Every structure is written in C-alpha cells, then in structure tokens.
Amino acid sequence: MSQENSTDAKDKLLKHMWSIVDRMQQHNKWIDQPNHPELPMILDQYLKRDFWRLQEALNLIRGYHPSRNGWGKRGDLTLAKSCVGPGGSLSVINSQESDWDWKVRPKAFVKWAEEKGLSLHPDMKHAMISPARLSNPTPQTRTKQANRTRKAEKEARLEALVWMRNEIDQRTHDRNWDSSSIPSTKDDFHDVFYRIFPDIVEVKAETLAGDLPQIGIKFQPGRKTSKNNVLSKLFNDLI
C-alpha cells in the first residue's frame, strides 16, 4: 500500500475514533439528566452495597445517575461537609481522606438527608421502604434493559461495518474486487473485523453476517476459509 493510502486510512481511523468520543460525550449528557430513567435499576444494585461514595450518595438521593460529575443539587456538598467532624451529624467512614473519597453507609446517609430536610427523589423513598421489591426487578424491566443494551451494541457494530465497507472500497480501487464481491468467507471477515474493532461487543459470525446485506457487503461464492485471508493483507497496517 502506498504511503498516501496508508495516511488516508489512518485519517479515517482517527475520524472513527472521534465519533466514539462524540458518543461518549452524548453518554455523559445522558448521565447528567435529572430524574434519571434507570434510577430504579441503579438503586437495585446500590442498595446492596455497604458503602456509597459521598458524591454517589448526593446524586442518588436527588434522582441523578451516581456517576454524574456533580454532587447532588447546589449547596448539598457544602451542607454535607459542614456536618462532618467530631460530634457531627453526618458519619463519614474515612473522613481523614479527601472528600472525593469519602464513604457513607446508605441507610445512615438517607436518614441524615431526611433529617436535614433534603428532598429525596420518589424512587429513593420507595427503595428505602421496599428494598425487597427492588432487589427483584420484574421480567419486563429486565427485558427493556436488555433490549436497550442490544440496540446500542448493534448501532455501534453497524457504524463500524459502514466504515469498514468504505475502507475496503478505498483500498481496492485498483483491484478486481470490492466490498460487494469480497474473495473470502464470512468467517474471515468476522476475524478481521474484530481484530480492527476489539472494543465492539463480539457476536457470532452468523450474526455479523446477518448485518452485512443492509450495509452492502457481499462475498464471492465458493470461497473457503484460508490462511491467506485477503482482508488480513488489505488491513495489515491496522491489525
């Protein structure tokens, strides 16, 4: 491959990585939203823990995702800090460490928040009253969560397949085949695809092959899996 084509490939790969960064930024916006739609399921997991980080605790009681960068609502952190110390009403297990690492016990923290008049999110109130119900999410809830996960995984996979199709056509412009007539097998394609995109959740070769027609990727008939995989040679600079 010429140096120019290699540079183009790297540029395209860089653009793909930037698209991943953009998705991460969108994910962060999703985390930052109030009244987080997955709060009941999140609480189901967090109520089983012995400790919460103070930041997680302040976010959870206000209805935010625990991984949000904020500390609950404005003023919550200042109030919490003012109650920590000898004789203070907020018990922090490791107050000698940085407040970023402070840990609290869930039930004691929620009790403190209520005593201080902090308004608890309805899902938090329900969770503290009926933890047993939350610990057994309904089949419908589990199904919805699984469907959302599968949808996100497939969207990422299809985006990567589109990039690979375009890259194949770019790299084979002086050859007698392209993405619509690849002289290899679906198994060969599966192998190379996941070597280029190791972070994409892996599916079986048959499942990946089911995505290919809508992308426009096809294979020449009668081919057998071979050590001389043309796709491995085509993408030798990326795998």
BAMAR-281550 format. One line per 10 residues: their letters; for each residue x, y, z of C-alpha. Coordinates in pm, whole numbers, plus 50000, padded with zeros to 5 digits. Layout:
! residues N
A = X,Y,Z ~ ...
***
This chain:
! residues 239
MSQENSTDAK = 50000,50000,50000 ~ 50133,50349,49915 ~ 50220,50595,50189 ~ 49935,50819,50071 ~ 49677,50541,50109 ~ 49820,50448,50448 ~ 49784,50811,50560 ~ 49424,50820,50436 ~ 49349,50501,50628 ~ 49493,50646,50946
DKLLKHMWSI = 49294,50967,50896 ~ 48974,50769,50856 ~ 49052,50561,51161 ~ 49113,50884,51354 ~ 48775,51016,51240 ~ 48616,50693,51360 ~ 48781,50734,51699 ~ 48648,51089,51720 ~ 48299,50953,51652 ~ 48346,50726,51951
VDRMQQHNKW = 48448,51028,52161 ~ 48134,51207,52042 ~ 47919,50912,52153 ~ 48091,50923,52491 ~ 48005,51292,52522 ~ 47645,51215,52439 ~ 47657,50940,52701 ~ 47780,51194,52957 ~ 47486,51422,52873 ~ 47258,51123,52927
IDQPNHPELP = 47420,51065,53268 ~ 47375,51431,53365 ~ 46999,51438,53315 ~ 46782,51472,53630 ~ 46515,51215,53717 ~ 46732,50952,53555 ~ 46510,50692,53383 ~ 46719,50397,53503 ~ 46732,50510,53866 ~ 46518,50219,53998
MILDQYLKRD = 46754,49963,53844 ~ 47059,50157,53963 ~ 46921,50168,54316 ~ 46861,49794,54300 ~ 47237,49750,54270 ~ 47346,50031,54501 ~ 47124,49929,54792 ~ 47317,49603,54811 ~ 47642,49789,54877 ~ 47782,49851,55222
FWRLQEALNL = 47917,50192,55128 ~ 47849,50478,54888 ~ 48094,50749,54796 ~ 47957,51081,54916 ~ 47930,51206,54558 ~ 47728,50898,54459 ~ 47505,50937,54765 ~ 47425,51303,54698 ~ 47345,51227,54333 ~ 47128,50924,54411
IRGYHPSRNG = 46901,51092,54664 ~ 46832,51372,54417 ~ 46747,51137,54129 ~ 47072,51165,53934 ~ 47296,50891,53798 ~ 47562,50815,54064 ~ 47844,50862,53809 ~ 47739,51220,53736 ~ 48016,51475,53791 ~ 47800,51689,54020
WGKRGDLTLA = 47730,51647,54391 ~ 47351,51641,54407 ~ 47195,51986,54396 ~ 47363,52319,54463 ~ 47454,52352,54827 ~ 47428,51980,54908 ~ 47805,51930,54927 ~ 47858,52240,55140 ~ 47593,52120,55385 ~ 47737,51770,55396
KSCVGPGGSL = 48089,51897,55467 ~ 47963,52122,55745 ~ 47813,51817,55920 ~ 48128,51605,55912 ~ 48365,51605,56206 ~ 48378,51530,56580 ~ 48020,51528,56705 ~ 47885,51597,56355 ~ 47554,51453,56239 ~ 47691,51302,55916
SVINSQESDW = 47903,50996,55972 ~ 48181,50950,55716 ~ 48377,50627,55745 ~ 48706,50771,55618 ~ 48686,51142,55699 ~ 49066,51161,55726 ~ 49088,51118,55348 ~ 49000,51363,55070 ~ 48629,51444,55043 ~ 48642,51295,54691
DWKVRPKAFV = 48693,50954,54854 ~ 48456,50995,55149 ~ 48232,50695,55207 ~ 47899,50676,55387 ~ 47664,50395,55485 ~ 47349,50412,55268 ~ 47074,50390,55533 ~ 47253,50624,55773 ~ 47310,50874,55494 ~ 46947,50870,55377
KWAEEKGLSL = 46833,50918,55737 ~ 47069,51216,55772 ~ 46941,51367,55446 ~ 46580,51341,55561 ~ 46665,51496,55898 ~ 46830,51789,55718 ~ 46524,51844,55500 ~ 46682,51736,55171 ~ 46405,51627,54937 ~ 46456,51265,54838
HPDMKHAMIS = 46370,51151,54490 ~ 46049,50937,54493 ~ 46239,50632,54364 ~ 46480,50662,54655 ~ 46194,50683,54905 ~ 46030,50378,54752 ~ 46360,50188,54752 ~ 46420,50253,55121 ~ 46065,50145,55209 ~ 46054,49834,54988
PARLSNPTPQ = 46410,49721,54917 ~ 46297,49360,54865 ~ 46078,49463,54572 ~ 46365,49650,54410 ~ 46602,49358,54456 ~ 46380,49152,54227 ~ 46320,49361,53914 ~ 46029,49246,53704 ~ 46087,49042,53387 ~ 45955,49339,53188
TRTKQANRTR = 46217,49570,53342 ~ 46499,49325,53274 ~ 46376,49276,52917 ~ 46365,49652,52849 ~ 46716,49697,52983 ~ 46848,49404,52777 ~ 46679,49541,52463 ~ 46834,49885,52514 ~ 47176,49727,52558 ~ 47142,49514,52245
KAEKEARLEA = 47022,49813,52044 ~ 47321,50025,52147 ~ 47562,49740,52071 ~ 47410,49687,51726 ~ 47425,50059,51641 ~ 47796,50066,51726 ~ 47852,49748,51522 ~ 47669,49884,51215 ~ 47863,50208,51227 ~ 48190,50014,51231
LVWMRNEIDQ = 48070,49796,50941 ~ 47991,50104,50731 ~ 48340,50238,50799 ~ 48493,49901,50701 ~ 48289,49882,50380 ~ 48403,50228,50275 ~ 48761,50147,50368 ~ 48756,49825,50165 ~ 48633,50013,49858 ~ 48901,50279,49907
RTHDRNWDSS = 49178,50022,49940 ~ 49066,49804,49649 ~ 49020,50077,49388 ~ 49300,49924,49175 ~ 49192,49561,49225 ~ 48931,49340,49059 ~ 48711,49317,49369 ~ 48546,49545,49622 ~ 48309,49530,49922 ~ 48032,49387,49705
SIPSTKDDFH = 48238,49086,49592 ~ 48497,49002,49859 ~ 48703,48689,49770 ~ 48692,48545,50122 ~ 48444,48393,50366 ~ 48216,48536,50633 ~ 48438,48374,50895 ~ 48742,48550,50750 ~ 48554,48879,50761 ~ 48446,48817,51122
DVFYRIFPDI = 48807,48752,51225 ~ 48946,49068,51065 ~ 48656,49288,51176 ~ 48708,49213,51545 ~ 49083,49248,51516 ~ 49028,49601,51384 ~ 48748,49677,51634 ~ 48830,49484,51954 ~ 48611,49718,52160 ~ 48294,49632,51967
VEVKAETLAG = 48094,49368,52155 ~ 48160,49044,51969 ~ 47881,48842,51812 ~ 47896,48511,51628 ~ 47999,48506,51262 ~ 47641,48415,51162 ~ 47501,48717,51349 ~ 47756,48952,51196 ~ 47682,48808,50853 ~ 47317,48894,50906
DLPQIGIKFQ = 47412,49263,50934 ~ 47614,49269,50612 ~ 47339,49277,50342 ~ 47196,49604,50473 ~ 47547,49754,50458 ~ 47610,49625,50105 ~ 47890,49383,50186 ~ 47885,49059,49986 ~ 48121,48766,49924 ~ 48222,48575,49616
PGRKTSKNNV = 48060,48228,49618 ~ 48261,47909,49656 ~ 48537,48056,49873 ~ 48686,47863,50164 ~ 48848,47990,50481 ~ 49219,48026,50419 ~ 49532,48135,50599 ~ 49588,48370,50305 ~ 49295,48590,50404 ~ 49282,48877,50154
LSKLFNDLI = 49125,49100,50418 ~ 49417,49040,50656 ~ 49653,49155,50384 ~ 49431,49451,50297 ~ 49426,49574,50658 ~ 49774,49463,50763 ~ 49851,49816,50887 ~ 49559,49808,51134 ~ 49569,49455,51274
***
